């Protein structure tokens, strides 16, 4: 970077925003203030107040709800939620990376394959979850196929299990892993692979030393896009796991619904946001490390 360009960049950063600039960003700032900052502030206030006699909240300051969350019963739910979210992210990565790699190398079939990846978004997530119920129930497609092939003699209990929840989450969030990885692989300079081949690198070495490191930003972004919604999911565990697979999202839903314990539900929500914040910090560190390299 030349000295003149550096001076112009520093001058542009030091320049105070004009009235026109504020006019352009004010709608977005107002939106974030009304629909993000204010609800979060209310939620934080609820988490520090007492539960009302008949539900809701009553005035007063307390940390009781955060202390209650440390109870082994709720920590077990948090551990189960974290484990399922991590397993969902890992399975989506194992399944999604080869798919993204194949699409990036598909040539004239690339757009058609991308369309197939995006196609599930045309259907409601609720409808797709109910479709998983049809596949996994005792009289469903999987059991019928396995019995028809003679693999099993009696239907398997696939529904209302942690495995069913994991399958539903992977099915629902797999495109969020494929698309960021595809974006990284599609921008890959093929001349780097040609240079590695000319230097005697075998296909496995070319993938390990060139393709994989350059696609890590897409892997990190996809992992974050899968991990965060899987961590807060409540619809899939409720429909596919039943009462056997309670996750933090279901716990929050129950506290704001049947239990009518809004302060405890708000405290769980903030604890969940803390886990998400740590995941975001980890992703930013990976991104900055890749940028520095």
Secondary structure by P-SEA (a helix, b strand, c coil): ccaaaaaaaaaaaaccccaaaaaaaaaaaaaaaaccaaaaaaaaaaaaccccccccccccccaaaaaaaacaaaaaaaaaaaaaaaaaaaaaaaacaaaaaaaaacccaaaaaaaaaaccccccaaaaaaaaaaacccccaaaaaaaaaccccccccccccaaaaaaaaaaacaaaaaaaaaaaaaaccaaaaaaaaaacccaaaaaaccccccaaaaaaaaaaaaaaaaaacccccccccccccccaaaaaaaaaccccaaaaaaaaaaaaaaaaaaaaaaaaaaaaaaaac
